[in-house]
Amino acid sequence: MGEIIDIKTGQVVKAGEQQDPHMNLHTLDNKVHCIPISCLVDIITGKTKLTDMDDWEMIARTALSIVLAEASK
């Protein structure tokens, strides 16, 4: 398993450290992003930009593919 990097600090999260509630997103390029809910809320409310996230393009593509798959059911 790869390292977990804190999206806010850029530091490695050590095993057992307290973590904010988060969402795991398995992207189309076979990576897993652990995104804190607070970061998603900040993007939705306009406090930060989606483009401030590393690998934002793949995250956006994956999220859209999930939404479109659900909408077409």
PDB file with one MODEL, atoms N, CA, C and O in Angstrom:
MODEL        1
ATOM      1  N   MET A   1       0.849  -1.174   0.000  1.00  0.00           N
ATOM      2  CA  MET A   1       0.000   0.000   0.000  1.00  0.00           C
ATOM      3  C   MET A   1       0.888   1.228   0.000  1.00  0.00           C
ATOM      4  O   MET A   1       1.923   1.247   0.666  1.00  0.00           O
ATOM      5  N   GLY A   2       0.498   2.247  -0.735  1.00  0.00           N
ATOM      6  CA  GLY A   2       1.282   3.469  -0.824  1.00  0.00           C
ATOM      7  C   GLY A   2       1.124   4.351   0.405  1.00  0.00           C
ATOM      8  O   GLY A   2       0.308   4.084   1.287  1.00  0.00           O
ATOM      9  N   GLU A   3       1.919   5.397   0.437  1.00  0.00           N
ATOM     10  CA  GLU A   3       1.835   6.359   1.532  1.00  0.00           C
ATOM     11  C   GLU A   3       0.574   7.196   1.391  1.00  0.00           C
ATOM     12  O   GLU A   3       0.075   7.410   0.287  1.00  0.00           O
ATOM     13  N   ILE A   4       0.069   7.666   2.522  1.00  0.00           N
ATOM     14  CA  ILE A   4      -1.044   8.609   2.519  1.00  0.00           C
ATOM     15  C   ILE A   4      -0.448   9.978   2.793  1.00  0.00           C
ATOM     16  O   ILE A   4       0.197  10.191   3.820  1.00  0.00           O
ATOM     17  N   ILE A   5      -0.667  10.902   1.872  1.00  0.00           N
ATOM     18  CA  ILE A   5      -0.157  12.262   1.997  1.00  0.00           C
ATOM     19  C   ILE A   5      -1.307  13.185   2.387  1.00  0.00           C
ATOM     20  O   ILE A   5      -2.358  13.176   1.747  1.00  0.00           O
ATOM     21  N   ASP A   6      -1.109  13.975   3.428  1.00  0.00           N
ATOM     22  CA  ASP A   6      -2.119  14.946   3.846  1.00  0.00           C
ATOM     23  C   ASP A   6      -2.221  16.016   2.770  1.00  0.00           C
ATOM     24  O   ASP A   6      -1.238  16.696   2.475  1.00  0.00           O
ATOM     25  N   ILE A   7      -3.410  16.172   2.180  1.00  0.00           N
ATOM     26  CA  ILE A   7      -3.599  17.090   1.065  1.00  0.00           C
ATOM     27  C   ILE A   7      -3.386  18.550   1.486  1.00  0.00           C
ATOM     28  O   ILE A   7      -3.032  19.386   0.655  1.00  0.00           O
ATOM     29  N   LYS A   8      -3.601  18.857   2.767  1.00  0.00           N
ATOM     30  CA  LYS A   8      -3.454  20.224   3.242  1.00  0.00           C
ATOM     31  C   LYS A   8      -2.008  20.583   3.559  1.00  0.00           C
ATOM     32  O   LYS A   8      -1.571  21.707   3.311  1.00  0.00           O
ATOM     33  N   THR A   9      -1.254  19.606   4.117  1.00  0.00           N
ATOM     34  CA  THR A   9       0.114  19.903   4.547  1.00  0.00           C
ATOM     35  C   THR A   9       1.178  19.340   3.628  1.00  0.00           C
ATOM     36  O   THR A   9       2.315  19.810   3.641  1.00  0.00           O
ATOM     37  N   GLY A  10       0.829  18.337   2.828  1.00  0.00           N
ATOM     38  CA  GLY A  10       1.805  17.676   1.977  1.00  0.00           C
ATOM     39  C   GLY A  10       2.691  16.694   2.725  1.00  0.00           C
ATOM     40  O   GLY A  10       3.639  16.154   2.154  1.00  0.00           O
ATOM     41  N   GLN A  11       2.390  16.456   3.997  1.00  0.00           N
ATOM     42  CA  GLN A  11       3.181  15.553   4.830  1.00  0.00           C
ATOM     43  C   GLN A  11       2.583  14.147   4.828  1.00  0.00           C
ATOM     44  O   GLN A  11       1.379  13.973   4.635  1.00  0.00           O
ATOM     45  N   VAL A  12       3.446  13.140   5.048  1.00  0.00           N
ATOM     46  CA  VAL A  12       2.983  11.760   5.140  1.00  0.00           C
ATOM     47  C   VAL A  12       2.189  11.588   6.430  1.00  0.00           C
ATOM     48  O   VAL A  12       2.615  12.036   7.495  1.00  0.00           O
ATOM     49  N   VAL A  13       1.021  10.931   6.329  1.00  0.00           N
ATOM     50  CA  VAL A  13       0.196  10.629   7.497  1.00  0.00           C
ATOM     51  C   VAL A  13       0.700   9.325   8.097  1.00  0.00           C
ATOM     52  O   VAL A  13       0.758   8.305   7.411  1.00  0.00           O
ATOM     53  N   LYS A  14       1.062   9.355   9.367  1.00  0.00           N
ATOM     54  CA  LYS A  14       1.573   8.162  10.045  1.00  0.00           C
ATOM     55  C   LYS A  14       0.419   7.288  10.512  1.00  0.00           C
ATOM     56  O   LYS A  14      -0.664   7.782  10.826  1.00  0.00           O
ATOM     57  N   ALA A  15       0.665   5.987  10.552  1.00  0.00           N
ATOM     58  CA  ALA A  15      -0.361   5.035  10.982  1.00  0.00           C
ATOM     59  C   ALA A  15      -0.879   5.410  12.361  1.00  0.00           C
ATOM     60  O   ALA A  15      -0.094   5.703  13.263  1.00  0.00           O
ATOM     61  N   GLY A  16      -2.192   5.401  12.528  1.00  0.00           N
ATOM     62  CA  GLY A  16      -2.807   5.679  13.809  1.00  0.00           C
ATOM     63  C   GLY A  16      -3.069   7.143  14.097  1.00  0.00           C
ATOM     64  O   GLY A  16      -3.712   7.463  15.097  1.00  0.00           O
ATOM     65  N   GLU A  17      -2.589   8.045  13.248  1.00  0.00           N
ATOM     66  CA  GLU A  17      -2.860   9.471  13.470  1.00  0.00           C
ATOM     67  C   GLU A  17      -4.329   9.767  13.192  1.00  0.00           C
ATOM     68  O   GLU A  17      -4.957   9.153  12.329  1.00  0.00           O
ATOM     69  N   GLN A  18      -4.850  10.714  13.940  1.00  0.00           N
ATOM     70  CA  GLN A  18      -6.245  11.135  13.742  1.00  0.00           C
ATOM     71  C   GLN A  18      -6.398  11.705  12.335  1.00  0.00           C
ATOM     72  O   GLN A  18      -5.579  12.510  11.892  1.00  0.00           O
ATOM     73  N   GLN A  19      -7.426  11.292  11.652  1.00  0.00           N
ATOM     74  CA  GLN A  19      -7.685  11.801  10.303  1.00  0.00           C
ATOM     75  C   GLN A  19      -9.086  12.379  10.229  1.00  0.00           C
ATOM     76  O   GLN A  19     -10.004  11.912  10.904  1.00  0.00           O
ATOM     77  N   ASP A  20      -9.237  13.389   9.410  1.00  0.00           N
ATOM     78  CA  ASP A  20     -10.559  13.959   9.155  1.00  0.00           C
ATOM     79  C   ASP A  20     -11.386  12.943   8.377  1.00  0.00           C
ATOM     80  O   ASP A  20     -10.828  12.073   7.707  1.00  0.00           O
ATOM     81  N   PRO A  21     -12.726  13.045   8.459  1.00  0.00           N
ATOM     82  CA  PRO A  21     -13.552  12.193   7.596  1.00  0.00           C
ATOM     83  C   PRO A  21     -13.133  12.405   6.140  1.00  0.00           C
ATOM     84  O   PRO A  21     -12.847  13.531   5.731  1.00  0.00           O
ATOM     85  N   HIS A  22     -13.098  11.337   5.371  1.00  0.00           N
ATOM     86  CA  HIS A  22     -12.580  11.420   4.017  1.00  0.00           C
ATOM     87  C   HIS A  22     -13.350  10.504   3.076  1.00  0.00           C
ATOM     88  O   HIS A  22     -14.135   9.656   3.501  1.00  0.00           O
ATOM     89  N   MET A  23     -13.101  10.700   1.788  1.00  0.00           N
ATOM     90  CA  MET A  23     -13.666   9.869   0.744  1.00  0.00           C
ATOM     91  C   MET A  23     -12.505   9.260  -0.034  1.00  0.00           C
ATOM     92  O   MET A  23     -11.577   9.969  -0.424  1.00  0.00           O
ATOM     93  N   ASN A  24     -12.552   7.958  -0.261  1.00  0.00           N
ATOM     94  CA  ASN A  24     -11.552   7.314  -1.103  1.00  0.00           C
ATOM     95  C   ASN A  24     -12.085   7.269  -2.525  1.00  0.00           C
ATOM     96  O   ASN A  24     -13.208   6.824  -2.763  1.00  0.00           O
ATOM     97  N   LEU A  25     -11.278   7.730  -3.461  1.00  0.00           N
ATOM     98  CA  LEU A  25     -11.679   7.740  -4.865  1.00  0.00           C
ATOM     99  C   LEU A  25     -10.661   6.946  -5.670  1.00  0.00           C
ATOM    100  O   LEU A  25      -9.497   7.333  -5.776  1.00  0.00           O
ATOM    101  N   HIS A  26     -11.113   5.833  -6.233  1.00  0.00           N
ATOM    102  CA  HIS A  26     -10.272   5.001  -7.100  1.00  0.00           C
ATOM    103  C   HIS A  26     -10.412   5.560  -8.506  1.00  0.00           C
ATOM    104  O   HIS A  26     -11.461   5.412  -9.133  1.00  0.00           O
ATOM    105  N   THR A  27      -9.351   6.209  -9.010  1.00  0.00           N
ATOM    106  CA  THR A  27      -9.451   6.909 -10.288  1.00  0.00           C
ATOM    107  C   THR A  27      -9.278   5.969 -11.477  1.00  0.00           C
ATOM    108  O   THR A  27      -8.863   4.818 -11.336  1.00  0.00           O
ATOM    109  N   LEU A  28      -9.610   6.494 -12.643  1.00  0.00           N
ATOM    110  CA  LEU A  28      -9.570   5.713 -13.877  1.00  0.00           C
ATOM    111  C   LEU A  28      -8.168   5.231 -14.232  1.00  0.00           C
ATOM    112  O   LEU A  28      -8.019   4.275 -14.993  1.00  0.00           O
ATOM    113  N   ASP A  29      -7.127   5.885 -13.685  1.00  0.00           N
ATOM    114  CA  ASP A  29      -5.753   5.464 -13.964  1.00  0.00           C
ATOM    115  C   ASP A  29      -5.204   4.541 -12.878  1.00  0.00           C
ATOM    116  O   ASP A  29      -3.993   4.375 -12.739  1.00  0.00           O
ATOM    117  N   ASN A  30      -6.125   3.942 -12.107  1.00  0.00           N
ATOM    118  CA  ASN A  30      -5.799   2.923 -11.108  1.00  0.00           C
ATOM    119  C   ASN A  30      -5.006   3.459  -9.917  1.00  0.00           C
ATOM    120  O   ASN A  30      -4.178   2.746  -9.349  1.00  0.00           O
ATOM    121  N   LYS A  31      -5.255   4.707  -9.542  1.00  0.00           N
ATOM    122  CA  LYS A  31      -4.693   5.272  -8.322  1.00  0.00           C
ATOM    123  C   LYS A  31      -5.840   5.465  -7.336  1.00  0.00           C
ATOM    124  O   LYS A  31      -7.006   5.510  -7.729  1.00  0.00           O
ATOM    125  N   VAL A  32      -5.504   5.577  -6.058  1.00  0.00           N
ATOM    126  CA  VAL A  32      -6.515   5.844  -5.042  1.00  0.00           C
ATOM    127  C   VAL A  32      -6.176   7.155  -4.369  1.00  0.00           C
ATOM    128  O   VAL A  32      -5.051   7.359  -3.912  1.00  0.00           O
ATOM    129  N   HIS A  33      -7.161   8.052  -4.310  1.00  0.00           N
ATOM    130  CA  HIS A  33      -6.999   9.344  -3.645  1.00  0.00           C
ATOM    131  C   HIS A  33      -7.884   9.345  -2.406  1.00  0.00           C
ATOM    132  O   HIS A  33      -9.068   9.015  -2.478  1.00  0.00           O
ATOM    133  N   CYS A  34      -7.308   9.714  -1.282  1.00  0.00           N
ATOM    134  CA  CYS A  34      -8.020   9.827  -0.016  1.00  0.00           C
ATOM    135  C   CYS A  34      -8.265  11.325   0.197  1.00  0.00           C
ATOM    136  O   CYS A  34      -7.360  12.057   0.597  1.00  0.00           O
ATOM    137  N   ILE A  35      -9.485  11.768  -0.070  1.00  0.00           N
ATOM    138  CA  ILE A  35      -9.784  13.199  -0.092  1.00  0.00           C
ATOM    139  C   ILE A  35     -10.627  13.567   1.131  1.00  0.00           C
ATOM    140  O   ILE A  35     -11.736  13.056   1.288  1.00  0.00           O
ATOM    141  N   PRO A  36     -10.113  14.451   2.004  1.00  0.00           N
ATOM    142  CA  PRO A  36     -10.903  14.867   3.161  1.00  0.00           C
ATOM    143  C   PRO A  36     -12.198  15.555   2.719  1.00  0.00           C
ATOM    144  O   PRO A  36     -12.211  16.334   1.766  1.00  0.00           O
ATOM    145  N   ILE A  37     -13.267  15.253   3.424  1.00  0.00           N
ATOM    146  CA  ILE A  37     -14.554  15.872   3.123  1.00  0.00           C
ATOM    147  C   ILE A  37     -14.444  17.388   3.223  1.00  0.00           C
ATOM    148  O   ILE A  37     -15.080  18.107   2.453  1.00  0.00           O
ATOM    149  N   SER A  38     -13.644  17.878   4.163  1.00  0.00           N
ATOM    150  CA  SER A  38     -13.492  19.334   4.321  1.00  0.00           C
ATOM    151  C   SER A  38     -12.904  19.963   3.054  1.00  0.00           C
ATOM    152  O   SER A  38     -13.256  21.095   2.719  1.00  0.00           O
ATOM    153  N   CYS A  39     -12.027  19.266   2.352  1.00  0.00           N
ATOM    154  CA  CYS A  39     -11.480  19.791   1.092  1.00  0.00           C
ATOM    155  C   CYS A  39     -12.564  19.863   0.021  1.00  0.00           C
ATOM    156  O   CYS A  39     -12.624  20.825  -0.743  1.00  0.00           O
ATOM    157  N   LEU A  40     -13.418  18.846  -0.032  1.00  0.00           N
ATOM    158  CA  LEU A  40     -14.508  18.854  -1.006  1.00  0.00           C
ATOM    159  C   LEU A  40     -15.488  19.986  -0.706  1.00  0.00           C
ATOM    160  O   LEU A  40     -15.970  20.652  -1.622  1.00  0.00           O
ATOM    161  N   VAL A  41     -15.783  20.204   0.574  1.00  0.00           N
ATOM    162  CA  VAL A  41     -16.675  21.302   0.958  1.00  0.00           C
ATOM    163  C   VAL A  41     -16.054  22.639   0.568  1.00  0.00           C
ATOM    164  O   VAL A  41     -16.751  23.526   0.073  1.00  0.00           O
ATOM    165  N   ASP A  42     -14.742  22.790   0.789  1.00  0.00           N
ATOM    166  CA  ASP A  42     -14.065  24.031   0.410  1.00  0.00           C
ATOM    167  C   ASP A  42     -14.142  24.283  -1.092  1.00  0.00           C
ATOM    168  O   ASP A  42     -14.291  25.427  -1.523  1.00  0.00           O
ATOM    169  N   ILE A  43     -14.041  23.228  -1.885  1.00  0.00           N
ATOM    170  CA  ILE A  43     -14.140  23.369  -3.346  1.00  0.00           C
ATOM    171  C   ILE A  43     -15.566  23.763  -3.733  1.00  0.00           C
ATOM    172  O   ILE A  43     -15.768  24.653  -4.559  1.00  0.00           O
ATOM    173  N   ILE A  44     -16.546  23.098  -3.133  1.00  0.00           N
ATOM    174  CA  ILE A  44     -17.948  23.374  -3.461  1.00  0.00           C
ATOM    175  C   ILE A  44     -18.336  24.793  -3.084  1.00  0.00           C
ATOM    176  O   ILE A  44     -19.080  25.450  -3.813  1.00  0.00           O
ATOM    177  N   THR A  45     -17.836  25.273  -1.947  1.00  0.00           N
ATOM    178  CA  THR A  45     -18.206  26.614  -1.471  1.00  0.00           C
ATOM    179  C   THR A  45     -17.330  27.709  -2.068  1.00  0.00           C
ATOM    180  O   THR A  45     -17.569  28.890  -1.818  1.00  0.00           O
ATOM    181  N   GLY A  46     -16.327  27.342  -2.847  1.00  0.00           N
ATOM    182  CA  GLY A  46     -15.495  28.328  -3.518  1.00  0.00           C
ATOM    183  C   GLY A  46     -14.309  28.828  -2.708  1.00  0.00           C
ATOM    184  O   GLY A  46     -13.634  29.768  -3.128  1.00  0.00           O
ATOM    185  N   LYS A  47     -14.041  28.219  -1.551  1.00  0.00           N
ATOM    186  CA  LYS A  47     -12.883  28.634  -0.743  1.00  0.00           C
ATOM    187  C   LYS A  47     -11.572  28.232  -1.403  1.00  0.00           C
ATOM    188  O   LYS A  47     -10.571  28.940  -1.291  1.00  0.00           O
ATOM    189  N   THR A  48     -11.580  27.105  -2.083  1.00  0.00           N
ATOM    190  CA  THR A  48     -10.409  26.647  -2.834  1.00  0.00           C
ATOM    191  C   THR A  48     -10.866  26.203  -4.214  1.00  0.00           C
ATOM    192  O   THR A  48     -12.064  26.095  -4.475  1.00  0.00           O
ATOM    193  N   LYS A  49      -9.916  25.949  -5.087  1.00  0.00           N
ATOM    194  CA  LYS A  49     -10.230  25.515  -6.446  1.00  0.00           C
ATOM    195  C   LYS A  49      -9.892  24.043  -6.619  1.00  0.00           C
ATOM    196  O   LYS A  49      -8.941  23.540  -6.021  1.00  0.00           O
ATOM    197  N   LEU A  50     -10.666  23.367  -7.430  1.00  0.00           N
ATOM    198  CA  LEU A  50     -10.380  21.975  -7.758  1.00  0.00           C
ATOM    199  C   LEU A  50      -8.973  21.858  -8.334  1.00  0.00           C
ATOM    200  O   LEU A  50      -8.279  20.870  -8.092  1.00  0.00           O
ATOM    201  N   THR A  51      -8.559  22.851  -9.085  1.00  0.00           N
ATOM    202  CA  THR A  51      -7.247  22.809  -9.737  1.00  0.00           C
ATOM    203  C   THR A  51      -6.090  22.928  -8.748  1.00  0.00           C
ATOM    204  O   THR A  51      -4.935  22.745  -9.130  1.00  0.00           O
ATOM    205  N   ASP A  52      -6.383  23.232  -7.483  1.00  0.00           N
ATOM    206  CA  ASP A  52      -5.341  23.271  -6.459  1.00  0.00           C
ATOM    207  C   ASP A  52      -4.949  21.873  -5.991  1.00  0.00           C
ATOM    208  O   ASP A  52      -3.908  21.708  -5.354  1.00  0.00           O
ATOM    209  N   MET A  53      -5.762  20.869  -6.294  1.00  0.00           N
ATOM    210  CA  MET A  53      -5.475  19.487  -5.883  1.00  0.00           C
ATOM    211  C   MET A  53      -4.502  18.841  -6.859  1.00  0.00           C
ATOM    212  O   MET A  53      -4.572  19.082  -8.064  1.00  0.00           O
ATOM    213  N   ASP A  54      -3.593  18.022  -6.338  1.00  0.00           N
ATOM    214  CA  ASP A  54      -2.746  17.218  -7.211  1.00  0.00           C
ATOM    215  C   ASP A  54      -3.626  16.246  -7.982  1.00  0.00           C
ATOM    216  O   ASP A  54      -4.602  15.727  -7.441  1.00  0.00           O
ATOM    217  N   ASP A  55      -3.290  16.002  -9.221  1.00  0.00           N
ATOM    218  CA  ASP A  55      -3.997  15.045 -10.080  1.00  0.00           C
ATOM    219  C   ASP A  55      -5.477  15.412 -10.253  1.00  0.00           C
ATOM    220  O   ASP A  55      -6.327  14.537 -10.417  1.00  0.00           O
ATOM    221  N   TRP A  56      -5.770  16.712 -10.213  1.00  0.00           N
ATOM    222  CA  TRP A  56      -7.154  17.174 -10.267  1.00  0.00           C
ATOM    223  C   TRP A  56      -7.870  16.767 -11.546  1.00  0.00           C
ATOM    224  O   TRP A  56      -9.075  16.514 -11.526  1.00  0.00           O
ATOM    225  N   GLU A  57      -7.146  16.701 -12.659  1.00  0.00           N
ATOM    226  CA  GLU A  57      -7.800  16.353 -13.924  1.00  0.00           C
ATOM    227  C   GLU A  57      -8.346  14.927 -13.888  1.00  0.00           C
ATOM    228  O   GLU A  57      -9.467  14.680 -14.332  1.00  0.00           O
ATOM    229  N   MET A  58      -7.558  13.989 -13.360  1.00  0.00           N
ATOM    230  CA  MET A  58      -8.016  12.602 -13.284  1.00  0.00           C
ATOM    231  C   MET A  58      -9.127  12.456 -12.251  1.00  0.00           C
ATOM    232  O   MET A  58     -10.060  11.676 -12.445  1.00  0.00           O
ATOM    233  N   ILE A  59      -9.030  13.204 -11.151  1.00  0.00           N
ATOM    234  CA  ILE A  59     -10.089  13.184 -10.142  1.00  0.00           C
ATOM    235  C   ILE A  59     -11.397  13.684 -10.752  1.00  0.00           C
ATOM    236  O   ILE A  59     -12.449  13.082 -10.539  1.00  0.00           O
ATOM    237  N   ALA A  60     -11.339  14.775 -11.505  1.00  0.00           N
ATOM    238  CA  ALA A  60     -12.537  15.327 -12.143  1.00  0.00           C
ATOM    239  C   ALA A  60     -13.111  14.362 -13.177  1.00  0.00           C
ATOM    240  O   ALA A  60     -14.324  14.160 -13.235  1.00  0.00           O
ATOM    241  N   ARG A  61     -12.241  13.768 -13.994  1.00  0.00           N
ATOM    242  CA  ARG A  61     -12.714  12.807 -15.000  1.00  0.00           C
ATOM    243  C   ARG A  61     -13.401  11.621 -14.346  1.00  0.00           C
ATOM    244  O   ARG A  61     -14.452  11.172 -14.806  1.00  0.00           O
ATOM    245  N   THR A  62     -12.808  11.114 -13.273  1.00  0.00           N
ATOM    246  CA  THR A  62     -13.387   9.962 -12.578  1.00  0.00           C
ATOM    247  C   THR A  62     -14.723  10.327 -11.950  1.00  0.00           C
ATOM    248  O   THR A  62     -15.690   9.573 -12.065  1.00  0.00           O
ATOM    249  N   ALA A  63     -14.785  11.489 -11.280  1.00  0.00           N
ATOM    250  CA  ALA A  63     -16.037  11.916 -10.654  1.00  0.00           C
ATOM    251  C   ALA A  63     -17.145  12.075 -11.693  1.00  0.00           C
ATOM    252  O   ALA A  63     -18.280  11.653 -11.469  1.00  0.00           O
ATOM    253  N   LEU A  64     -16.813  12.682 -12.821  1.00  0.00           N
ATOM    254  CA  LEU A  64     -17.814  12.841 -13.883  1.00  0.00           C
ATOM    255  C   LEU A  64     -18.261  11.499 -14.438  1.00  0.00           C
ATOM    256  O   LEU A  64     -19.441  11.314 -14.734  1.00  0.00           O
ATOM    257  N   SER A  65     -17.339  10.567 -14.582  1.00  0.00           N
ATOM    258  CA  SER A  65     -17.725   9.245 -15.101  1.00  0.00           C
ATOM    259  C   SER A  65     -18.671   8.524 -14.142  1.00  0.00           C
ATOM    260  O   SER A  65     -19.577   7.812 -14.574  1.00  0.00           O
ATOM    261  N   ILE A  66     -18.456   8.713 -12.834  1.00  0.00           N
ATOM    262  CA  ILE A  66     -19.335   8.120 -11.835  1.00  0.00           C
ATOM    263  C   ILE A  66     -20.717   8.755 -11.915  1.00  0.00           C
ATOM    264  O   ILE A  66     -21.727   8.051 -11.909  1.00  0.00           O
ATOM    265  N   VAL A  67     -20.765  10.066 -11.990  1.00  0.00           N
ATOM    266  CA  VAL A  67     -22.045  10.785 -12.071  1.00  0.00           C
ATOM    267  C   VAL A  67     -22.803  10.380 -13.327  1.00  0.00           C
ATOM    268  O   VAL A  67     -24.001  10.104 -13.271  1.00  0.00           O
ATOM    269  N   LEU A  68     -22.109  10.343 -14.453  1.00  0.00           N
ATOM    270  CA  LEU A  68     -22.773   9.984 -15.710  1.00  0.00           C
ATOM    271  C   LEU A  68     -23.265   8.536 -15.703  1.00  0.00           C
ATOM    272  O   LEU A  68     -24.337   8.242 -16.232  1.00  0.00           O
ATOM    273  N   ALA A  69     -22.490   7.638 -15.110  1.00  0.00           N
ATOM    274  CA  ALA A  69     -22.903   6.230 -15.019  1.00  0.00           C
ATOM    275  C   ALA A  69     -24.169   6.106 -14.179  1.00  0.00           C
ATOM    276  O   ALA A  69     -25.069   5.343 -14.531  1.00  0.00           O
ATOM    277  N   GLU A  70     -24.250   6.840 -13.081  1.00  0.00           N
ATOM    278  CA  GLU A  70     -25.434   6.811 -12.229  1.00  0.00           C
ATOM    279  C   GLU A  70     -26.643   7.451 -12.929  1.00  0.00           C
ATOM    280  O   GLU A  70     -27.771   6.977 -12.797  1.00  0.00           O
ATOM    281  N   ALA A  71     -26.390   8.516 -13.661  1.00  0.00           N
ATOM    282  CA  ALA A  71     -27.485   9.222 -14.348  1.00  0.00           C
ATOM    283  C   ALA A  71     -28.087   8.397 -15.472  1.00  0.00           C
ATOM    284  O   ALA A  71     -29.260   8.556 -15.810  1.00  0.00           O
ATOM    285  N   SER A  72     -27.279   7.513 -16.052  1.00  0.00           N
ATOM    286  CA  SER A  72     -27.767   6.729 -17.188  1.00  0.00           C
ATOM    287  C   SER A  72     -28.429   5.408 -16.777  1.00  0.00           C
ATOM    288  O   SER A  72     -28.826   4.621 -17.636  1.00  0.00           O
ATOM    289  N   LYS A  73     -28.546   5.168 -15.493  1.00  0.00           N
ATOM    290  CA  LYS A  73     -29.203   3.931 -15.019  1.00  0.00           C
ATOM    291  C   LYS A  73     -30.701   4.027 -15.171  1.00  0.00           C
ATOM    292  O   LYS A  73     -31.418   3.087 -14.827  1.00  0.00           O
TER     293      LYS A  73
ENDMDL
END
